[in-house]
Amino acid sequence: MKKIFYILLVLPTLLFSQDNIEGVIVEITDQKKTVPLPGANVYWLDSTIGSITDIDGKFSIPYQKEYTKLVISYVGYKTDTITVTSPKYIKHSLHATGELSEITVTSRKQATSKSYLQSANVMFVSSDELLKAACCNLSESFETNPSIDVNFADAVTGTRQIKMLGLTSPYILITSENIPTIRGASQAYGLSFTPGTWVESIQITKGAGSVVNGFESIAGQINTELVKPSTDNRLFVNLYGASSERLEANVHLNTQVSEKWSTGLYLHGNTHDMKHDVNDDGFLDMPIYNQINLMNRWQYTNAEKGFVSFINLSFLDDNKQTGQVNFNPDTDKLTTNAWGSEIDTRRFDVSLKSGYVNPNIPWQTIGFQSAFSSHKQESYFGLRQYDILHNSLYVNGIYNTIISDSRHKIKTGVSYTYDHYDELVISEDFERTESSVGAFLEYNFDNLEKLNLTAGIRIDRHNILGTFVTPRFHARYTPWEKSALRVSFGRGKRSASIFAENQNIFATSRTLLIDGAAPVGSSRGAYGLDPEIAWNYGVSFLQGFNLFGNKADVTLDYYRTDFQNQIVVDFENPQQLNFYNLDGESYANSFQLEFNYNVFEGFDFRSAYKYYDIKTQYNSGKLEKPLTPKHRLFGNVSYQTKLKENLSQWKFDATYNWLGEQRFSSTVSNPIQYQLSDYSDTVGTLNVQVTKVFSDKFEVYLGGENVTDVKQNNPILGADDPFGANFDTTFVYGPIYGSMYYAGLRFKIK
């Protein structure tokens, strides 16, 4: 029966081609001997046709003329891609690597890509995609991505808020090289603390993440890979200037210290000192700010002994001023002379990431991650003061191995987290310490043909949340060629930092209440709220095909998040802001249809339609989530000319985003002049950029954001009386400033 099954599996391929490619995969030992590699993966790029080497390292794989790139991979070795143009015998040697991170191989450097083979629904975003926009920091890196929604959190601070599956960033695990980074005190502004030029690539995972990275992920994970001193340019300079008089500079300096050590110094600075009030409401359309950001990165690589390590040291000083145009912090701070705000942040980070590959048993690897950060923010909004100090420690140890052969992989390890928060909210102190220790186990099965599944479980002991279990599951099944059907489910649990995650509430006149108790600022005590718990379920289908001789693919995603408990942030009373535990149902349904097409060489088209159904049980009833459009349309076109002999070319890019109407929280109890309609207008914005590459060393770019000059009228409610009872800056659904144009240059020495 088993033989019949394999015959039926291979039969469709034999109908198209009777040719096979045979070969052997080996490793070269330190004694220069060749040793067969059993269990190595051999497959055609962008297909599900693959094979696994036998005990002698031999393989046989069907050959089709449309497949020219053969991928060869093995745990603990560098993945190779070789070009094959005709049936022939292949002998190929793999080389050991100390890298623990996953390697993505493509036939050419794609700006974005999706895997047909992984169990999780992951989108890979390369540095080329990040260069399609100004991409001054991480919060501005998702304008050309249909899976991430970007909007302003309020009308005064200029803070960009991202959403995935309709849920805001606290429900997304945001990591840097798989170390959690943007959490706690950094939730509101942390995305602007990572310069875009420091990012080598981004991986976006929809649905529950891996148990290896912790228990907090609910909607998904966004992981950034930073540039490496050993592979980044020896010198890189990026200068940027915008019509808003925003100026920015980035400088990378990398050097090879010794045979095994490399180091990089990364400098970032940006400033904006011009006051703008395009809509004449008396408030700045964007804050005045200055930021200095420094990182020193060390890399140690010893391929012979199987060690690789990264050490990061970084420092940030970020200062923002916003509010009324005539606000002077020297005379008006915390007074009613004029409404204003200052947000001063100083942050220090140090991290160590180290990996070891056993030279004698290359499928056995050990990884160690540790990070410490100290985040101090001093701020005020009108008459309200908000200060927070957050010290955080993270430690994670990971062991990787295989069972029998590389089709069966396991990861296991232990982790520890420590967080100490000290907050001053108006006039009340909130202080807490959270710590947890956990253990995890993750199993992956991949036969490179039909099925790839990852099942993980972790158990954690938390000093506040108690002892709990977190299961996660991802599976990919290939029903036919160039297809991937994925399912996933998982549980997430988190302790909410209600003020740090919702700092836009301070730029209102609302009375702040926790669970209906006495107002914050009247010595009412600690949060006293239960942890947030949610299950996420998802199904996704990816189908690749040829359209008029060129590659295309279509993706359908459906994800649902069900909250067992949620900290409800209730804006439905315009004079109050209430935090309380969910009493009823809260869910988020997300549907996305995406179509990508390489129209012809150098010209790519991407489009997506997204539908959200998000409702929560508030004290006033079951309602749609405010300021979340049910419908969204996305379109992106990019074209680049062929490279000339001197490596010069032109690049053109345009992105259109359309947002349907969005529900406003209730304002019916306000005086008539401060009431809003039930729903916002629809919004459509267009961003464009043109890049001229003169050589592999120098290029210039020119672009425009919101070139159709769409602006939201009266984004600040009660702007004429900012110290009155109806002042609110949170009703933002579209652009505030209007059109903005920019130019810049990039210079590099490899």
C-alpha positions in Angstrom: 0.0 0.0 0.0 2.8 2.3 0.9 4.5 1.7 -2.5 1.3 2.4 -4.3 1.0 5.7 -2.5 4.5 6.8 -3.5 3.8 5.7 -7.2 0.7 7.9 -7.2 2.6 10.8 -5.6 5.3 10.8 -8.3 3.0 9.9 -11.3 1.9 13.4 -12.2 5.5 14.5 -12.4 6.4 11.6 -14.7 3.6 12.6 -17.1 5.5 15.8 -17.8 9.0 14.5 -17.7 10.7 11.2 -17.7 14.1 12.7 -16.7 15.5 12.6 -13.2 18.5 14.3 -11.7 20.6 12.1 -9.4 23.5 13.1 -7.2 25.1 13.0 -3.8 25.5 15.5 -1.0 28.6 15.5 1.1 30.5 17.5 3.7 34.2 18.2 3.7 35.8 17.5 7.1 38.7 19.3 8.7 40.9 16.4 7.3 39.7 17.4 3.8 37.8 14.1 3.5 34.3 14.0 2.0 31.6 12.4 4.1 28.0 11.6 2.9 25.2 13.6 4.4 22.1 11.5 5.0 18.8 13.3 5.5 19.7 16.5 3.6 16.9 18.4 1.9 17.0 18.8 -1.9 14.2 20.6 -3.6 13.3 22.9 -6.5 13.0 26.6 -5.6 9.4 27.9 -5.6 8.0 24.4 -5.8 7.0 21.5 -3.6 9.0 18.9 -5.6 11.8 17.7 -3.3 13.8 14.7 -2.0 15.8 13.7 1.0 19.3 12.1 0.7 19.6 8.5 1.8 22.1 6.9 4.2 24.8 7.3 1.5 24.0 11.0 0.9 22.4 10.1 -2.5 19.2 11.6 -3.9 17.1 11.4 -7.0 14.6 14.2 -8.0 12.3 14.6 -11.0 13.5 17.2 -13.5 11.4 19.7 -15.3 12.8 22.4 -17.6 11.0 25.2 -16.0 12.9 24.6 -12.7 16.4 25.9 -12.8 17.3 26.6 -9.1 18.0 23.6 -6.9 18.1 24.3 -3.2 20.2 22.1 -0.8 19.8 22.5 2.9 20.8 20.6 6.1 20.6 21.6 9.7 23.8 23.3 10.9 25.0 23.9 7.3 24.8 26.9 5.0 21.9 26.5 2.5 23.1 26.5 -1.1 21.2 27.2 -4.3 22.7 25.9 -7.6 21.7 26.5 -11.2 20.7 23.4 -13.2 19.8 23.7 -16.9 19.8 20.0 -17.9 19.6 16.5 -16.4 23.0 15.5 -15.0 24.7 13.9 -12.1 25.4 16.4 -9.2 28.0 16.1 -6.5 27.7 19.0 -4.0 29.4 19.7 -0.7 27.8 21.8 2.1 29.7 23.9 4.6 29.0 24.2 8.3 27.8 27.5 9.7 27.6 28.9 13.2 24.4 30.9 12.3 21.3 29.8 14.3 19.0 32.1 12.4 16.9 30.8 9.5 18.1 31.4 5.9 15.8 32.3 3.2 16.9 31.6 -0.4 15.4 33.2 -3.5 16.2 33.0 -7.2 16.8 36.8 -7.2 16.6 39.3 -4.4 12.9 39.8 -4.0 11.6 42.8 -2.1 9.0 40.7 -0.4 8.4 36.9 -0.5 6.3 34.2 1.1 7.5 30.6 1.7 5.7 27.7 0.2 7.4 25.3 2.6 7.2 26.7 6.1 4.5 25.7 8.5 3.9 29.3 9.7 2.4 32.1 7.6 5.5 34.3 7.3 6.2 37.2 5.0 9.8 38.1 4.4 10.6 41.8 3.8 14.0 42.6 2.5 16.0 45.8 2.7 15.0 46.5 -0.9 11.4 46.8 0.1 12.3 49.1 3.0 14.1 51.4 0.5 10.8 51.9 -1.5 9.9 54.6 1.0 11.8 57.1 3.1 11.8 54.5 5.9 13.3 56.7 8.4 12.4 54.4 11.3 10.6 51.1 11.9 7.2 52.7 12.4 7.5 54.0 8.8 8.6 50.7 7.4 5.1 49.2 6.8 3.6 51.7 4.3 4.1 49.3 1.4 2.9 46.2 3.3 -0.7 45.1 3.0 -0.6 42.9 6.2 0.2 45.8 8.6 -2.1 48.8 9.1 -0.5 52.1 10.0 -2.3 55.2 11.5 -1.6 58.0 13.9 -2.4 57.3 17.6 -3.5 61.0 18.2 -3.4 64.4 16.6 -0.5 66.0 18.5 2.4 63.6 19.2 2.9 62.3 15.6 3.0 58.8 16.9 2.3 56.0 14.4 0.4 53.0 15.6 0.5 49.7 13.8 -2.1 47.0 13.7 -2.1 43.3 12.7 -5.3 41.3 12.2 -7.1 44.4 13.5 -5.3 44.4 16.9 -2.8 47.1 18.0 0.9 46.6 18.7 0.6 45.4 22.4 -1.0 42.2 21.0 1.9 41.8 18.5 5.2 40.3 19.7 7.8 42.7 18.3 11.4 41.4 18.5 14.8 42.3 17.3 16.7 39.2 16.2 14.1 37.2 18.2 14.7 39.1 21.4 11.5 41.0 22.6 12.2 44.7 22.4 9.1 46.9 22.0 7.1 46.1 25.1 6.1 47.8 28.4 7.3 51.4 28.5 8.3 51.5 24.9 5.0 50.4 23.4 3.8 53.9 22.5 7.0 55.3 20.8 9.3 52.4 20.6 8.8 51.8 16.8 10.4 55.1 16.1 13.5 54.1 18.1 14.9 51.7 15.4 16.3 53.6 12.4 15.3 52.0 9.1 18.9 51.8 7.8 19.8 49.5 10.7 17.2 46.9 9.5 18.5 44.2 7.2 15.1 42.4 6.9 11.8 42.0 8.6 9.8 38.8 9.1 6.0 39.2 9.7 4.3 36.1 11.1 0.5 36.1 11.2 -1.2 34.3 14.1 0.3 32.8 17.2 4.1 32.9 17.2 6.6 30.3 18.3 6.7 29.2 21.9 10.5 29.7 21.8 10.0 33.5 21.9 7.6 33.6 24.8 3.9 33.5 25.8 2.8 37.1 25.0 2.2 36.9 21.2 -1.5 36.9 20.3 -2.0 38.4 16.9 1.4 37.6 15.5 5.1 38.5 15.5 7.2 41.1 13.8 10.9 40.3 13.9 13.7 42.6 12.6 17.1 41.4 11.6 19.7 44.1 12.0 22.6 44.7 9.6 25.7 42.6 10.4 29.2 44.2 10.8 30.8 41.4 8.7 28.4 41.9 5.7 27.3 45.5 5.9 29.2 48.2 4.0 32.4 49.5 5.4 30.9 53.0 5.1 27.3 53.9 4.6 25.8 57.4 4.6 22.1 58.3 4.2 21.0 61.9 4.2 17.3 62.9 4.2 15.4 66.1 4.1 11.7 66.8 3.8 9.5 69.8 2.8 8.3 69.8 6.5 12.0 70.7 7.3 12.6 67.4 8.8 16.3 66.5 8.6 17.9 63.1 9.2 21.4 61.5 8.9 22.5 57.9 9.2 26.1 56.8 9.2 27.4 53.2 9.4 31.1 52.5 10.0 32.2 48.8 9.9 35.6 47.3 10.2 37.2 43.9 10.5 39.1 44.0 13.7 40.7 40.5 13.4 40.1 37.3 11.6 37.2 36.5 13.9 36.0 39.8 15.2 34.1 42.5 13.3 32.5 45.7 14.7 30.2 48.4 13.5 29.3 51.8 14.8 25.8 53.0 13.7 24.9 56.7 14.2 21.4 58.2 13.7 20.1 61.7 14.2 17.0 63.5 13.2 15.5 66.9 13.9 12.5 68.9 13.2 12.3 72.5 14.5 9.7 74.1 12.3 6.2 74.8 13.6 3.4 73.9 11.2 -0.4 74.6 11.6 -1.8 73.9 8.1 -5.4 73.5 9.3 -5.3 76.7 11.5 -6.6 75.1 14.6 -3.9 76.6 16.8 -2.1 73.3 17.4 1.1 72.0 15.8 0.3 69.4 13.0 3.5 67.6 13.9 5.8 67.8 17.0 9.1 69.5 17.2 11.7 66.9 18.1 15.3 65.8 18.2 16.7 62.3 18.4 20.2 60.9 18.8 20.5 57.1 18.5 23.8 55.2 18.7 24.6 51.5 18.4 27.9 49.7 18.7 27.7 46.1 17.4 30.3 43.4 17.7 30.4 40.1 15.8 32.5 37.1 16.6 32.7 34.2 14.1 34.7 31.0 14.5 33.5 28.6 11.8 36.0 26.0 12.6 34.9 25.6 16.2 31.3 26.4 15.5 30.8 29.7 17.4 29.1 32.9 16.4 28.2 35.8 18.7 26.7 39.3 18.6 27.1 41.9 21.2 25.0 45.1 21.0 25.3 48.3 22.9 22.9 51.2 22.2 21.8 54.5 23.6 18.9 56.7 22.7 18.0 60.3 23.6 14.6 61.4 22.2 12.9 64.7 22.9 9.5 65.8 21.6 7.5 69.0 22.1 4.0 69.5 20.8 0.8 71.3 21.6 -0.4 74.8 20.8 1.7 76.9 18.4 2.2 79.6 21.0 3.3 77.2 23.7 6.6 78.0 25.4 7.8 75.2 27.8 10.0 77.7 29.7 7.0 79.7 30.8 3.9 77.5 30.1 4.8 74.0 31.4 2.0 72.5 33.5 0.1 75.8 33.4 -3.1 77.0 31.7 -1.2 79.7 29.8 -1.1 77.4 26.7 -1.7 73.7 26.2 1.6 71.9 25.5 3.4 68.6 26.0 7.0 67.4 26.2 8.1 63.8 26.0 11.7 63.2 26.9 13.0 59.6 26.7 16.4 58.1 27.4 17.0 54.5 26.8 20.0 52.2 27.2 20.2 48.6 25.8 22.8 45.9 25.9 22.3 42.4 24.4 24.2 39.2 23.8 23.3 36.6 21.2 25.6 33.5 20.9 25.3 30.2 19.1 27.3 27.0 18.9 27.2 24.3 16.3 28.8 21.0 17.2 31.5 20.5 14.5 31.2 16.7 14.9 27.4 16.6 15.1 26.3 19.7 13.0 22.6 19.2 13.6 23.1 19.9 17.3 23.2 23.6 18.1 23.0 25.6 21.3 21.8 29.2 21.4 21.9 31.8 24.1 20.1 35.2 24.2 20.2 37.8 26.9 19.2 41.5 26.9 19.0 44.3 29.5 17.3 47.6 28.9 16.6 50.7 31.0 13.9 53.0 29.7 13.2 56.3 31.3 10.5 58.7 30.1 9.6 62.0 31.6 6.6 63.7 30.1 3.5 65.9 30.6 0.4 66.5 28.5 -1.2 69.8 29.4 -1.7 69.7 33.1 -1.1 65.9 33.3 2.2 64.4 34.2 3.3 60.9 33.1 6.7 59.5 34.0 7.8 55.9 33.7 11.0 54.0 34.5 11.1 50.4 33.1 14.1 48.1 33.7 13.9 44.8 31.9 16.0 41.6 31.8 15.5 38.8 29.3 17.4 35.5 29.1 16.7 32.6 26.8 18.6 29.3 26.2 17.8 27.1 23.2 18.9 23.6 22.2 18.3 22.3 18.6 18.7 18.8 17.4 17.1 16.3 15.1 15.4 12.9 15.7 16.6 10.2 13.3 17.0 12.6 10.3 16.5 16.2 9.4 12.8 15.7 8.8 12.3 15.6 12.5 13.6 18.6 14.4 13.1 19.7 18.0 13.9 22.9 19.9 13.8 23.0 23.7 15.1 25.4 26.3 14.3 27.7 29.3 13.8 31.4 29.6 13.6 34.1 32.3 12.2 37.6 32.2 12.3 40.4 34.8 10.5 43.7 34.5 10.3 46.5 37.1 7.9 49.4 36.5 7.8 52.7 38.3 5.1 55.1 37.0 3.9 58.5 38.1 0.4 59.0 36.6 -0.9 62.6 37.2 -0.2 62.5 41.0 -0.4 58.8 41.8 2.5 56.3 41.9 2.1 52.8 40.4 5.0 50.4 41.0 5.2 46.7 40.2 7.7 44.0 39.6 7.0 41.1 37.2 9.2 38.0 36.8 8.7 34.7 35.1 10.6 31.5 34.4 9.5 29.1 31.7 10.4 26.0 29.7 9.4 25.1 26.2 9.5 22.3 23.7 8.8 22.6 19.9 8.7 19.8 17.4 8.9 20.3 13.6 8.2 17.6 11.0 8.9 18.4 7.4 8.9 15.8 4.6 9.5 18.4 1.9 6.6 17.0 -0.1 3.1 17.4 1.4 3.3 18.2 5.0 5.2 20.5 7.4 4.0 21.0 10.9 5.3 22.7 14.1 3.8 21.9 17.5 5.0 23.7 20.6 4.2 24.0 24.2 5.6 26.0 27.1 4.9 26.2 30.8 5.7 29.4 32.7 5.6 30.4 36.4 4.9 34.1 36.7 4.8 36.0 40.0 1.6 37.7 39.1 0.0 35.6 36.4 0.6 32.3 38.2 1.5 29.0 36.5 0.1 28.5 33.0 0.5 26.5 29.8 0.9 28.0 26.3 0.2 25.7 23.3 1.0 26.8 19.7 0.5 24.8 16.5 1.2 25.6 12.8 0.8 23.2 9.8 1.3 23.5 6.1 -0.2 21.0 3.6 0.5 21.1 -0.2 -2.6 19.7 -2.0 -1.0 20.3 -5.4 1.9 22.1 -7.1 2.8 25.6 -6.0 0.3 25.7 -3.3 0.3 25.9 0.5 -2.7 25.4 2.8 -1.9 26.5 6.4 -3.7 26.2 9.6 -2.7 27.5 13.0 -3.9 28.0 16.5 -2.4 29.2 19.8 -2.9 30.8 23.1 -1.4 34.0 24.4 -1.4 35.6 27.8 0.0 39.0 28.9 0.0 41.6 31.7 -1.2 44.9 30.3 0.7 48.2 31.0 -2.5 50.2 30.6 -1.0 53.7 30.8 2.3 53.1 28.8 0.3 51.3 26.0 -2.3 54.0 25.8 -0.5 57.3 26.3 -2.8 59.1 23.9 -5.4 59.2 26.7 -3.3 61.9 28.5 -3.9 64.3 25.6 -7.6 64.5 26.5 -9.6 66.1 29.3 -11.2 62.7 30.1 -11.3 61.6 33.7 -9.3 58.3 33.9 -11.0 55.5 35.8 -9.9 51.9 36.5 -12.7 49.4 36.9 -15.1 52.1 37.9 -13.1 53.0 41.0 -12.0 56.5 42.1 -10.3 58.6 39.4 -6.6 58.1 38.8 -4.7 60.8 40.8 -6.9 60.4 43.9 -4.8 57.6 45.6 -6.9 54.7 44.4 -4.2 52.0 44.5 -2.7 49.7 41.8 -4.2 48.5 38.6 -6.1 45.5 40.1 -6.9 44.1 36.7 -6.8 40.5 35.4 -4.3 39.4 32.8 -5.3 39.4 29.1 -5.9 35.9 27.6 -6.8 35.1 24.0 -6.9 32.3 21.5 -6.0 32.9 17.9 -7.1 30.6 15.0 -6.1 31.0 11.4 -6.3 29.4 8.0 -4.4 30.6 4.9 -4.1 29.4 1.3 -1.3 30.4 -1.0 -1.4 29.5 -4.7 1.4 30.3 -7.2 0.8 30.2 -11.0 2.0 31.5 -14.3 0.0 34.3 -15.9 0.9 35.2 -19.5 4.3 33.6 -18.9 5.1 35.4 -15.7 4.9 34.5 -12.0 1.8 35.4 -10.0 0.3 34.3 -6.7 -2.9 34.8 -4.7 -3.3 34.4 -1.0 -6.5 34.1 1.1 -6.2 34.6 4.9 -8.8 34.3 7.6 -7.9 34.7 11.3 -10.0 35.0 14.4 -8.9 36.1 17.8 -11.2 35.3 20.8 -10.5 37.0 24.1 -11.1 35.0 27.3 -10.3 38.2 29.1 -9.3 41.6 27.8 -8.5 45.0 29.4 -11.2 47.0 27.8 -10.2 50.6 27.0 -13.6 52.3 26.9 -13.9 55.7 25.2 -17.8 55.5 24.9 -18.3 58.2 27.6 -16.7 61.3 26.1 -16.0 62.8 29.6 -14.3 59.6 30.9 -11.8 56.9 29.9 -12.5 53.6 31.6 -10.3 50.5 32.0 -12.0 47.3 33.1 -12.0 43.6 32.7 -14.0 42.2 29.8 -17.5 41.0 30.8 -18.9 39.4 27.7 -17.5 38.7 24.3 -14.6 40.3 22.4 -13.3 39.0 19.1 -11.5 40.1 16.0 -12.2 38.5 12.6 -9.7 39.4 9.8 -10.0 38.4 6.1 -7.5 39.3 3.5 -7.3 38.6 -0.2 -3.9 39.4 -1.8 -2.8 39.2 -5.4 0.8 39.6 -6.6 2.0 39.6 -10.2 5.3 40.1 -12.0 3.8 41.8 -15.1 7.1 41.7 -16.9 10.8 41.8 -16.0 11.4 44.5 -13.5 7.7 45.4 -13.1 5.7 44.1 -10.1 2.1 44.7 -9.0 0.7 43.9 -5.6 -2.9 44.4 -4.4 -5.0 43.4 -1.4 -8.4 43.7 0.0 -8.9 43.4 3.8 -12.1 43.1 5.8 -12.4 43.4 9.6 -15.2 42.4 11.9 -14.0 43.5 15.4 -16.5 43.8 18.3 -16.2 44.2 22.1 -18.7 44.1 24.9 -18.5 47.6 26.5 -20.5 48.7 29.5 -22.8 50.5 27.0 -23.3 47.4 24.8 -21.6 45.3 22.2 -19.9 47.7 19.7 -17.5 47.8 16.8 -14.0 48.7 17.7 -13.5 52.5 17.2 -11.3 53.9 14.5 -10.9 50.6 12.7 -12.1 50.5 9.1 -14.1 47.4 8.0 -12.8 47.7 4.5 -9.3 48.5 3.2 -7.8 48.4 -0.3 -4.1 48.3 -1.0 -2.2 48.6 -4.2 1.5 48.9 -5.0 3.4 49.1 -8.3 7.1 49.1 -8.7 9.4 49.2 -11.7 13.1 49.1 -12.1 15.1 49.3 -15.2 17.8 46.8 -16.1 21.2 47.2 -14.6 23.7 48.7 -16.9 27.4 47.8 -17.0 28.2 50.5 -14.5 25.4 49.1 -12.2 23.2 52.2 -12.7 19.4 52.0 -13.0 16.1 53.8 -12.2 13.6 52.6 -9.7 9.9 53.8 -9.5 7.4 52.9 -6.7 3.8 54.0 -5.9 1.5 52.8 -3.1 -2.2 53.5 -2.7 -4.1 52.9 0.5 -7.9 53.3 0.8 -9.7 53.1 4.1 -13.4 52.7 4.5 -15.4 54.6 7.1 -14.5 54.2 10.7 -16.7 54.3 13.8 -16.2 57.2 16.3 -16.7 56.5 19.9 -19.8 58.2 21.2 -19.9 62.0 21.6 -23.7 62.4 22.0 -23.4 63.8 25.6 -21.1 66.6 24.4 -22.5 70.1 23.6 -23.6 70.2 20.0 -20.5 72.0 18.8 -18.3 69.2 20.1 -20.3 66.3 18.7 -19.1 64.1 15.9 -21.0 61.9 13.4 -21.2 58.2 14.0 -18.6 57.4 11.3 -15.7 59.1 9.6 -15.2 59.8 5.9 -13.3 57.4 3.7 -9.7 58.1 3.1 -7.4 57.4 0.2 -3.7 58.3 0.1 -1.0 57.9 -2.5 2.8 57.7 -1.9 5.4 57.8 -4.6 9.2 57.5 -4.9 11.8 57.7 -7.7 15.3 56.5 -7.1 18.3 57.0 -9.4 21.1 54.5 -8.8 24.3 55.9 -10.4 26.6 53.0 -9.3 26.9 50.5 -6.5 28.3 53.3 -4.4 25.9 56.2 -4.9 22.2 56.8 -5.4 19.6 59.6 -4.8 15.9 59.4 -4.2 12.9 61.8 -4.4 9.4 61.0 -3.1 6.1 62.3 -1.8 3.8 61.1 0.9 0.1 61.7 0.6 0.6 63.5 -2.8 -3.1 63.8 -3.3 -3.1 66.2 -0.2 -5.8 64.5 1.7 -6.4 66.0 5.2 -8.7 65.3 8.1 -10.7 68.4 9.0 -10.7 69.4 12.6 -8.7 66.4 14.0 -8.7 67.9 17.5 -12.0 68.0 19.3 -12.3 71.2 21.4 -9.1 72.7 20.1 -10.6 76.2 20.9 -10.8 75.3 24.6 -7.9 72.8 25.4 -8.4 73.0 29.1 -12.2 72.5 28.8 -14.2 69.3 29.4 -14.4 68.4 25.7 -10.8 68.5 24.6 -9.8 65.2 22.9 -7.0 64.5 20.4 -7.7 60.8 19.8 -10.3 61.0 17.0 -7.8 60.6 14.2 -8.7 58.5 11.2 -6.5 60.1 8.4 -3.6 62.4 7.6 -3.3 65.7 9.4 -0.5 67.5 7.6 -1.3 66.9 4.0 1.3 66.4 1.3 4.9 66.1 2.2 7.8 65.8 -0.2 11.3 64.6 0.5 14.7 63.9 -1.1 17.8 62.1 0.0 21.0 60.3 -1.0 22.8 57.1 -0.1 26.5 56.6 -0.4 28.4 53.4 0.4 31.8 51.8 0.3 31.8 48.0 0.4 
